[in-house]
Amino acid sequence: MNYMYNNQMVMLEIVKEDDLRAKRELIQRALGLVGAMLKEQDVASKEELADSMGECDPVCILICTEGGAAIMTVRDAEKRTGDADYCIEVMEGQLLLRCCSDDVICIGGTEYLLGKAIIFEMDEDGNDCCVDYDTVRLTTEFLDENSTDIEVDGEIYDALRLV
């Protein structure tokens, strides 16, 4: 996966693996690399990060249950997720996850995401704001704790438990 950071193209390659543990490790490494880059840049505020990327749109994390993650503007992420009409707070309200309601199923009272989702933060006024190192860390924890496989009608799917 590719994304722009400080006008430099950064490439992360995540290979689809059959092993769930390997997928988690790949996602953690990718998000860890991005988190380290943010920390190295010593970004004083989320607004500085947005300015350094040359965008006026907030920056978010796009995740995919098959094992991919990328940092991009909310506008670009929304193009990739389609009609993201479903919102849920995760990690005890520290992150907001937005996805298409068609990609969410309920099994036994638990909701699971089967597609792409946008993870972002909101400020105290309810406006989207840019992700930072803590967002990346929380996203990594969320993915690690909630990535799973589910079986429906004999088919196994990569999923993300929405707790």
Backbone bond lengths (Angstrom), bond angles and torsions (degrees), N, CA, C in turn:
res aa  C-N    CA-C-N  psi(-1)  N-CA   C-N-CA  omega(-1)  CA-C   N-CA-C  phi
1 M - - - 1.445 - - 1.514 108.10 -
2 N 1.298 117.26 147.55 1.449 122.62 -178.10 1.521 109.92 -122.05
3 Y 1.321 116.01 148.77 1.452 120.40 170.81 1.518 108.34 -156.14
4 M 1.320 115.04 160.64 1.457 120.59 -179.92 1.520 109.10 -94.01
5 Y 1.303 116.22 136.18 1.456 121.54 174.37 1.514 107.15 -141.88
6 N 1.328 116.99 121.29 1.459 121.87 -178.02 1.528 111.27 52.30
7 N 1.325 115.14 43.91 1.465 123.01 -179.76 1.523 112.75 59.99
8 Q 1.328 118.07 22.60 1.458 122.09 175.88 1.515 107.94 -119.61
9 M 1.329 116.59 137.20 1.451 120.49 177.45 1.522 107.96 -79.23
10 V 1.311 115.77 125.07 1.458 121.61 177.36 1.513 106.75 -113.73
11 M 1.332 116.58 132.04 1.446 119.97 -177.13 1.520 109.84 -118.09
12 L 1.327 116.01 126.78 1.451 122.40 173.61 1.514 106.52 -117.25
13 E 1.302 116.98 131.36 1.449 119.66 179.32 1.512 108.83 -112.47
14 I 1.312 115.60 122.26 1.454 121.04 176.79 1.514 106.73 -119.87
15 V 1.310 115.95 120.69 1.448 121.71 -179.07 1.515 108.44 -94.66
16 K 1.325 116.93 133.32 1.461 119.92 179.48 1.521 108.66 -64.11
17 E 1.309 116.02 126.58 1.450 123.40 -179.67 1.525 108.69 -116.92
18 D 1.324 117.21 149.47 1.458 120.47 176.15 1.521 111.31 -77.74
19 D 1.304 116.75 -26.57 1.447 121.34 -176.89 1.519 111.05 -82.63
20 L 1.331 118.08 122.18 1.465 122.66 -177.90 1.518 111.16 -59.86
21 R 1.317 118.01 -40.26 1.460 121.12 179.78 1.528 110.62 -61.73
22 A 1.318 117.30 -41.46 1.462 120.78 178.75 1.522 110.76 -63.53
23 K 1.330 117.31 -38.97 1.461 120.87 178.03 1.526 110.49 -61.65
24 R 1.332 115.39 -45.41 1.457 119.38 179.74 1.524 110.93 -60.86
25 E 1.330 116.12 -43.88 1.462 119.77 -179.47 1.522 111.32 -63.43
26 L 1.328 117.19 -39.63 1.463 120.70 178.69 1.524 111.01 -64.64
27 I 1.328 116.95 -43.03 1.466 120.37 178.47 1.517 109.80 -64.08
28 Q 1.335 116.87 -44.11 1.458 120.13 179.94 1.530 111.15 -61.51
29 R 1.330 116.83 -42.45 1.468 119.39 178.79 1.522 111.19 -63.45
30 A 1.337 116.69 -42.94 1.470 120.09 -179.42 1.524 110.69 -63.73
31 L 1.329 116.51 -48.18 1.461 119.26 -179.81 1.519 111.07 -69.62
32 G 1.331 117.74 -31.86 1.462 121.18 176.42 1.522 111.14 -63.78
33 L 1.338 116.30 -40.38 1.462 120.89 177.69 1.522 110.36 -62.03
34 V 1.326 116.13 -45.62 1.466 119.73 179.46 1.525 109.84 -64.31
35 G 1.328 116.50 -43.34 1.463 120.27 178.35 1.509 111.97 -60.45
36 A 1.323 117.01 -42.01 1.462 120.79 178.45 1.527 110.84 -63.47
37 M 1.333 116.12 -39.02 1.466 119.53 178.50 1.520 110.23 -62.87
38 L 1.341 116.34 -42.77 1.455 119.50 179.67 1.523 110.53 -63.86
39 K 1.324 116.12 -42.30 1.459 120.42 -179.06 1.529 110.81 -66.19
40 E 1.343 116.73 -41.43 1.468 121.05 179.36 1.518 111.71 -61.76
41 Q 1.302 116.12 -35.71 1.464 119.55 -178.49 1.525 111.51 -72.05
42 D 1.342 116.42 -10.15 1.457 122.18 179.50 1.530 110.10 50.95
43 V 1.313 114.63 52.58 1.457 120.83 -178.93 1.522 108.49 -70.69
44 A 1.318 116.06 121.02 1.458 120.96 -176.03 1.528 112.03 -76.34
45 S 1.324 117.21 -27.90 1.454 119.20 -179.88 1.519 109.99 -152.45
46 K 1.309 115.99 163.16 1.457 121.41 178.90 1.522 110.87 -64.61
47 E 1.314 117.09 -33.83 1.463 120.51 179.79 1.534 110.77 -65.31
48 E 1.328 117.66 -37.66 1.462 120.61 177.46 1.518 110.75 -62.88
49 L 1.335 117.41 -37.84 1.456 120.56 178.18 1.522 110.09 -61.78
50 A 1.325 116.98 -46.39 1.459 120.27 179.37 1.527 110.45 -60.76
51 D 1.345 117.25 -43.09 1.457 120.66 178.98 1.526 111.07 -63.78
52 S 1.345 116.90 -40.87 1.463 119.81 -177.80 1.518 111.26 -66.73
53 M 1.329 117.75 -24.54 1.461 120.89 178.70 1.520 111.45 -86.92
54 G 1.323 117.17 -2.60 1.451 120.10 177.07 1.519 113.06 73.74
55 E 1.301 118.12 17.76 1.454 122.55 -178.89 1.523 108.95 -117.98
56 C 1.308 116.68 147.33 1.452 118.81 172.97 1.517 110.44 -99.93
57 D 1.343 117.58 -6.88 1.451 121.59 176.00 1.518 109.77 -80.20
58 P 1.336 117.06 148.78 1.460 119.85 174.62 1.530 110.85 -63.12
59 V 1.310 115.99 153.86 1.457 122.63 -179.30 1.521 108.20 -104.62
60 C 1.348 116.36 137.85 1.457 121.80 -177.98 1.524 109.89 -133.38
61 I 1.316 116.39 -179.91 1.459 122.09 174.61 1.516 107.60 -112.73
62 L 1.315 117.30 126.13 1.456 122.57 174.76 1.519 106.76 -98.82
63 I 1.338 116.59 123.96 1.462 120.21 178.79 1.520 109.37 -116.73
64 C 1.312 115.23 156.29 1.454 121.84 177.05 1.522 107.56 -134.61
65 T 1.315 117.02 136.05 1.462 120.31 -176.35 1.521 112.63 -64.49
66 E 1.321 118.63 -18.39 1.462 120.73 178.05 1.518 112.81 -78.92
67 G 1.337 117.85 -3.51 1.450 118.89 173.94 1.507 116.91 119.89
68 G 1.293 120.87 11.89 1.455 121.76 -179.92 1.509 112.49 -108.81
69 A 1.321 115.50 154.88 1.459 121.79 175.42 1.519 108.18 -151.96
70 A 1.322 116.31 143.57 1.461 120.59 179.29 1.521 109.31 -150.61
71 I 1.307 115.73 150.81 1.456 121.64 174.98 1.519 107.62 -102.81
72 M 1.341 115.13 128.42 1.467 120.21 -177.88 1.520 108.87 -157.87
73 T 1.314 116.48 175.95 1.459 119.50 177.76 1.531 108.69 -69.91
74 V 1.319 115.29 153.73 1.461 120.49 177.87 1.525 109.68 -59.17
75 R 1.312 117.04 -40.27 1.473 121.50 -179.78 1.533 110.87 -58.69
76 D 1.349 117.45 -46.38 1.466 120.75 179.03 1.527 111.37 -66.51
77 A 1.318 116.95 -39.15 1.469 120.59 179.56 1.523 110.75 -64.83
78 E 1.330 116.68 -39.82 1.466 120.18 179.48 1.525 111.68 -63.56
79 K 1.321 117.33 -31.57 1.464 120.54 176.45 1.525 110.40 -64.98
80 R 1.318 117.16 -32.50 1.466 121.82 -176.60 1.533 113.07 -85.79
81 T 1.317 117.74 -21.98 1.465 119.65 -177.63 1.518 113.25 -97.04
82 G 1.308 117.53 -9.19 1.462 119.30 -178.26 1.521 110.96 73.83
83 D 1.312 115.67 -142.28 1.466 121.30 -176.75 1.531 109.32 -79.06
84 A 1.329 116.18 85.98 1.466 121.48 -179.65 1.521 108.84 -80.10
85 D 1.337 115.11 82.31 1.452 121.45 -173.30 1.533 113.44 -102.25
86 Y 1.306 117.46 7.92 1.464 121.82 -177.66 1.522 108.98 -122.18
87 C 1.325 117.14 125.54 1.473 122.54 179.45 1.515 109.71 -123.23
88 I 1.326 115.38 140.67 1.454 120.62 176.64 1.520 108.73 -147.94
89 E 1.321 116.33 139.74 1.458 120.90 174.54 1.522 107.87 -82.96
90 V 1.327 116.25 136.35 1.460 121.59 177.70 1.521 108.97 -127.78
91 M 1.310 115.42 169.40 1.467 121.92 -178.46 1.527 110.24 53.71
92 E 1.333 113.99 52.37 1.467 121.77 177.61 1.527 112.66 55.28
93 G 1.332 115.56 40.19 1.457 121.19 176.27 1.517 115.05 80.78
94 Q 1.329 117.71 5.89 1.458 120.03 -178.57 1.531 112.56 -81.05
95 L 1.334 116.66 -22.94 1.456 121.69 179.12 1.519 109.35 -128.19
96 L 1.314 116.16 152.63 1.451 121.75 175.36 1.522 107.30 -115.76
97 L 1.323 116.79 126.77 1.455 122.92 -179.67 1.517 107.61 -110.41
98 R 1.333 116.38 129.28 1.467 121.36 -179.89 1.517 108.42 -125.68
99 C 1.328 116.31 131.33 1.462 120.74 -178.43 1.533 109.53 -150.66
100 C 1.311 115.67 178.14 1.461 121.96 176.41 1.530 108.25 -81.04
101 S 1.318 117.62 130.34 1.466 120.98 -178.49 1.534 112.13 -61.04
102 D 1.337 117.61 -24.69 1.469 120.41 177.27 1.530 111.72 -67.91
103 D 1.335 117.67 -18.81 1.469 121.83 179.76 1.524 112.68 -91.76
104 V 1.333 117.25 4.50 1.466 121.65 -179.12 1.519 108.76 -112.70
105 I 1.338 115.76 128.86 1.456 120.24 175.53 1.527 108.51 -123.03
106 C 1.304 115.53 157.00 1.466 121.15 179.00 1.524 108.22 -117.13
107 I 1.330 116.23 124.00 1.461 122.49 177.29 1.519 107.49 -129.09
108 G 1.310 115.89 121.09 1.455 120.16 177.90 1.514 113.91 58.75
109 G 1.316 117.05 33.46 1.458 121.25 178.95 1.518 114.72 82.82
110 T 1.318 117.75 0.58 1.466 121.92 178.36 1.521 109.10 -111.64
111 E 1.337 115.92 134.03 1.462 120.60 178.26 1.522 109.94 -90.48
112 Y 1.347 114.95 141.73 1.465 122.17 179.31 1.516 109.34 -129.81
113 L 1.327 115.76 139.10 1.458 122.31 174.17 1.517 108.11 -93.37
114 L 1.343 116.36 132.31 1.463 121.40 -179.89 1.520 112.41 -114.53
115 G 1.316 118.50 7.02 1.463 121.00 -176.53 1.514 112.03 -139.71
116 K 1.316 115.74 -144.21 1.462 122.50 -178.34 1.524 111.20 -90.33
117 A 1.324 115.10 154.76 1.468 120.15 177.07 1.520 109.26 -149.35
118 I 1.318 114.98 155.59 1.460 122.30 176.37 1.520 107.35 -105.32
119 I 1.317 115.98 130.70 1.463 120.57 174.16 1.522 106.92 -113.14
120 F 1.327 115.15 128.01 1.455 119.01 179.62 1.511 109.62 -149.85
121 E 1.294 115.29 176.97 1.454 121.79 177.08 1.526 108.32 -115.88
122 M 1.307 114.21 159.18 1.462 120.16 174.84 1.513 107.93 -125.94
123 D 1.331 115.37 144.85 1.467 118.45 177.59 1.528 109.07 -81.22
124 E 1.317 115.65 -179.17 1.468 120.68 -176.74 1.525 113.05 -63.93
125 D 1.346 117.69 -17.53 1.463 121.54 178.84 1.528 112.33 -94.23
126 G 1.336 117.61 0.76 1.461 121.24 179.80 1.514 114.42 86.55
127 N 1.343 117.68 11.75 1.468 121.43 178.54 1.527 110.01 -90.58
128 D 1.350 115.49 143.85 1.462 119.42 174.30 1.519 108.88 -59.57
129 C 1.319 117.22 140.07 1.460 120.41 173.62 1.527 108.85 -136.26
130 C 1.289 116.57 163.45 1.457 122.50 -172.45 1.521 112.18 -69.52
131 V 1.335 113.70 149.32 1.459 119.60 174.27 1.521 109.20 -72.34
132 D 1.304 115.76 157.13 1.457 121.17 176.21 1.521 108.76 -136.90
133 Y 1.321 117.09 -170.43 1.455 121.41 -177.87 1.527 110.87 -57.33
134 D 1.331 118.21 -42.38 1.465 120.84 -179.36 1.531 111.52 -64.45
135 T 1.333 117.36 -36.12 1.455 120.66 177.32 1.519 110.39 -62.97
136 V 1.323 116.48 -43.87 1.457 121.30 179.02 1.529 109.78 -62.15
137 R 1.318 117.08 -44.04 1.472 121.51 179.84 1.527 110.45 -62.79
138 L 1.335 117.37 -46.47 1.459 120.91 179.26 1.523 112.06 -64.48
139 T 1.322 116.65 -38.68 1.462 120.83 178.01 1.526 110.07 -62.99
140 T 1.321 116.97 -43.24 1.464 121.25 178.19 1.525 110.23 -59.96
141 E 1.321 116.92 -45.41 1.466 120.65 178.13 1.528 110.97 -61.94
142 F 1.324 116.61 -44.49 1.463 121.07 -179.43 1.527 110.57 -60.50
143 L 1.327 117.03 -46.70 1.462 120.51 -179.82 1.524 111.09 -63.98
144 D 1.313 116.77 -41.44 1.459 120.88 -179.47 1.527 110.92 -63.76
145 E 1.310 116.62 -42.59 1.464 120.87 -176.64 1.527 113.75 -77.59
146 N 1.333 118.22 -22.98 1.460 119.70 -170.33 1.523 115.63 -121.47
147 S 1.337 119.03 -1.57 1.463 120.80 175.88 1.522 108.60 -71.91
148 T 1.315 115.68 134.90 1.461 119.98 -177.58 1.523 109.47 -156.32
149 D 1.295 116.10 171.53 1.457 122.90 170.76 1.515 106.89 -112.12
150 I 1.329 117.23 139.68 1.459 120.46 175.22 1.521 108.34 -124.18
151 E 1.312 115.76 152.50 1.453 120.91 178.73 1.516 109.11 -114.28
152 V 1.319 115.56 125.82 1.456 122.31 178.90 1.521 107.21 -130.79
153 D 1.317 116.34 120.56 1.470 121.87 179.85 1.527 112.27 51.40
154 G 1.314 116.51 41.67 1.466 120.92 177.58 1.523 114.61 81.58
155 E 1.320 118.35 -5.72 1.466 122.91 178.75 1.521 109.18 -98.61
156 I 1.336 117.44 137.99 1.467 121.78 178.04 1.517 108.82 -102.93
157 Y 1.345 115.11 131.06 1.467 121.74 -177.84 1.528 110.58 -123.60
158 D 1.340 115.98 143.56 1.460 120.67 168.62 1.520 106.34 -71.52
159 A 1.321 116.61 135.44 1.458 119.88 -177.44 1.516 110.35 -146.19
160 L 1.316 114.17 165.08 1.447 122.39 176.90 1.532 106.99 -127.59
161 R 1.334 115.51 117.35 1.458 120.33 179.89 1.521 108.50 -70.92
162 L 1.312 116.23 127.45 1.465 121.67 -179.49 1.526 107.78 -97.35
163 V 1.313 116.26 94.79 1.465 122.21 -175.31 1.508 109.18 -105.55
